[in-house]
Amino acid sequence: MKILAIDKVMPDATPDKVKETFMKEVNHTVKMYLADVVREMYFRQDRSGTVLVLEAPSMEEARNLIDKMPLVQAGLIDFDLIPLGPFVPLALLLDEEPTKQ
């Protein structure tokens, strides 16, 4: 299952607090990438922040993975998780009934 994870900065986060944990966060995120859990990583252009595309068997497992991230554990950020799937309206363009997978 593909999941979009959009960070949200928590009220107690300060640049100094984030800096203390940042290298642990980078290390953890790279390990998640190498484990094929984080498929894509982006830095937001509208504000400081991160967007991840995760691959996980369920939303519950995605939440468990996110909750292990150092900045999340420190209470400095959290993530909104959004499940993604095929763009079903494309089936309207077909002459036949869509097949279920």
Contact map, one row per residue, 1 for C-alpha under 8 A:
11100000000000000000000000000000000000000000000000000011110000000000000000000000001110000000000000000
11110000000000000000000000000000000000000000000000001111000000000000000000000000001110000000000000000
11111000000000000000000000000000000000000000000000001111001001000000000000000000111100000000000000000
01111100000000000000000000000000000000000000000000111100000000000000000000000000111100000000000000000
00111110000000000000000000000000000000000000000000111100000000000000000000000011110000000000000000000
00011111000000000000000000000000000000000000000001110000000000000000000000000011100000000000000000000
00001111100000000000000000000000000000000000000011100000000000000000000000001111000000000000000000000
00000111110000000000000000000000000000000000000010000000000000000000000000001111000000000000000000000
00000011111010000000000000000000000000000000000010000000000000000000000000011100000000000000000000000
00000001111110000000000000000000000000000000000000000000000000000000000000111100000000000000000000000
00000000111110000000000000000000000000000000000000000000000000000000000000010000000000000000000000000
00000000011111000000000000000000000000000000000000000000000000000000000000110000000000000000000000000
00000000111111101100000000000000000000000000000000000000000000000000000000111000000000000000000000000
00000000000111111100000000000000000000000000000000000000000000000000000000000000000000000000000000000
00000000000011111110000000000000000000000000000000000000000000000000000000000000000000000000000000000
00000000000001111111000000000000000000000000000000000000000000000000000000000000000000000000000000000
00000000000011111111100000000000000000000000000000000000000000000000000000010000000000000000000000000
00000000000011111111110000000000000000000000000000000000000000000000001000010000000000000000000000000
00000000000000111111111000000000000000000000000000000000000000000000000000000000000000000000000000000
00000000000000011111111000000000000000000000000000000000000000000000000000000000000000000000000000000
00000000000000001111111110000000000000000000000000000000000000000000011000000000000000000000000000000
00000000000000000111111111000000000000000000000000000000000000000000001000000000000000000000000000000
00000000000000000011111111100000000000000000000000000000000000000000000000000000000000000000000000000
00000000000000000000111111110000000000000000000000000000000000000000010000000000000000000000000000000
00000000000000000000111111111000000000000000000000000000000000000000111000000000000000000000000000000
00000000000000000000011111111100000000000000000000000000000000000000000000000000000000000000000000000
00000000000000000000001111111110000000000000000000000000000000000000000000000000000000000000000000000
00000000000000000000000111111111000000000000000000000000000000000000110000000000000000000000000000000
00000000000000000000000011111111100001000000000000000000000000000000100000000000000000000000000000000
00000000000000000000000001111111110000000000000000000000000000000000000000000000000000000000000000000
00000000000000000000000000111111111000000000000000000000000000000000000000000000000000000000000000000
00000000000000000000000000011111111111000000000000000000000000000000000000000000000000000000000000000
00000000000000000000000000001111111111110000000000000000000000000000000000000000000000000000000000000
00000000000000000000000000000111111111000000000000000000000000000000000000000000000000000000000000000
00000000000000000000000000000011111111000000000000000000000000000000000000000000000000000000000000000
00000000000000000000000000000001111111100000000000000010000000000000000000000000000000000000000000000
00000000000000000000000000000001111111100000000000000111000000000000000000000000000000000000000000000
00000000000000000000000000001001111111111000000000011110000000000000000000000000000000000000000000000
00000000000000000000000000000000100111111000000000011110000000000000000000000000000000000000000000000
00000000000000000000000000000000100001111100000000011100000000000000000000000000000000000000000000000
00000000000000000000000000000000000001111110000001111000000000000000000000000000000000000000000000000
00000000000000000000000000000000000000011111000001110000000000000000000000000000000000000000000000000
00000000000000000000000000000000000000001111100111100000000000000000000000000000000000000000000000000
00000000000000000000000000000000000000000111111111100000000000000000000000000000000000000000000000000
00000000000000000000000000000000000000000011111100000000000000000000000000000000000000000000000000000
00000000000000000000000000000000000000000001111100000000000000000000000000000000000000000000000000000
00000000000000000000000000000000000000000001111110000000000000000000000000000000000000000000000000000
00000000000000000000000000000000000000000011111111000000000000000000000000000000000000000000000000000
00000011100000000000000000000000000000000011001111100000000000000000000000000000000000000000000000000
00000110000000000000000000000000000000001111000111110000000000000000000000000000000000000000000000000
00011110000000000000000000000000000000001111000011111000000000000000000000000000000000000000000000000
00011100000000000000000000000000000001111100000001111100000000000000000000000000000000000000000000000
01111000000000000000000000000000000001111000000000111110000000000000000000000000000000000000000000000
01111000000000000000000000000000000011110000000000011111000001000000000000000000000000000000000000000
11100000000000000000000000000000000111100000000000001111100001000000000000000000000000000000000000000
11100000000000000000000000000000000010000000000000000111111011000000000000000000000000000000000000000
10000000000000000000000000000000000000000000000000000011111011000000000000000000000000000000000000000
10000000000000000000000000000000000000000000000000000001111111000000000000000000000000000000000000000
00100000000000000000000000000000000000000000000000000001111111100000000000000000101000000000000000000
00000000000000000000000000000000000000000000000000000000011111110000000000000000000000000000000000000
00000000000000000000000000000000000000000000000000000001111111111000000000000000000000000000000000000
00100000000000000000000000000000000000000000000000000111111111111100000000000000100000000000000000000
00000000000000000000000000000000000000000000000000000000001111111110000000000000100000000000000000000
00000000000000000000000000000000000000000000000000000000000111111111000000000000000000000000000000000
00000000000000000000000000000000000000000000000000000000000011111111100000000000000000000000000000000
00000000000000000000000000000000000000000000000000000000000001111111100100000110000000000000000000000
00000000000000000000000000000000000000000000000000000000000000111111100110000000000000000000000000000
00000000000000000000000000000000000000000000000000000000000000011111110110000000000000000000000000000
00000000000000000000000010011000000000000000000000000000000000001111111110000000000000000000000000000
00000000000000000000100110010000000000000000000000000000000000000001111111000000000000000000000000000
00000000000000000100110010000000000000000000000000000000000000000000111111111100000000000000000000000
00000000000000000000000000000000000000000000000000000000000000000111111111111100000000000000000000000
00000000000000000000000000000000000000000000000000000000000000000011111111110000000000000000000000000
00000000000000000000000000000000000000000000000000000000000000000000011111111000000000000000000000000
00000000010110000000000000000000000000000000000000000000000000000000001111111100000000000000000000000
00000000111110001100000000000000000000000000000000000000000000000000001111111100000000000000000000000
00000011110010000000000000000000000000000000000000000000000000000000001101111110000000000000000000000
00000011110000000000000000000000000000000000000000000000000000000100001100111111000000000000000000000
00001111000000000000000000000000000000000000000000000000000000000100000000001111100000000000000000000
00001111000000000000000000000000000000000000000000000000000000000000000000000111110000000000000000000
00111100000000000000000000000000000000000000000000000000001001100000000000000011111000000000000000000
00111000000000000000000000000000000000000000000000000000000000000000000000000001111100000000000000000
11110000000000000000000000000000000000000000000000000000001000000000000000000000111110000000000000000
11110000000000000000000000000000000000000000000000000000000000000000000000000000011111000000000000000
11000000000000000000000000000000000000000000000000000000000000000000000000000000001111100000000000000
00000000000000000000000000000000000000000000000000000000000000000000000000000000000111110000000000000
00000000000000000000000000000000000000000000000000000000000000000000000000000000000011111100000000000
00000000000000000000000000000000000000000000000000000000000000000000000000000000000001111110000000000
00000000000000000000000000000000000000000000000000000000000000000000000000000000000000111111100000000
00000000000000000000000000000000000000000000000000000000000000000000000000000000000000111111110000000
00000000000000000000000000000000000000000000000000000000000000000000000000000000000000011111110011000
00000000000000000000000000000000000000000000000000000000000000000000000000000000000000001111111000000
00000000000000000000000000000000000000000000000000000000000000000000000000000000000000001111111000000
00000000000000000000000000000000000000000000000000000000000000000000000000000000000000000111111111000
00000000000000000000000000000000000000000000000000000000000000000000000000000000000000000001111110000
00000000000000000000000000000000000000000000000000000000000000000000000000000000000000000000011111000
00000000000000000000000000000000000000000000000000000000000000000000000000000000000000000010011111100
00000000000000000000000000000000000000000000000000000000000000000000000000000000000000000010010111110
00000000000000000000000000000000000000000000000000000000000000000000000000000000000000000000000011111
00000000000000000000000000000000000000000000000000000000000000000000000000000000000000000000000001111
00000000000000000000000000000000000000000000000000000000000000000000000000000000000000000000000000111
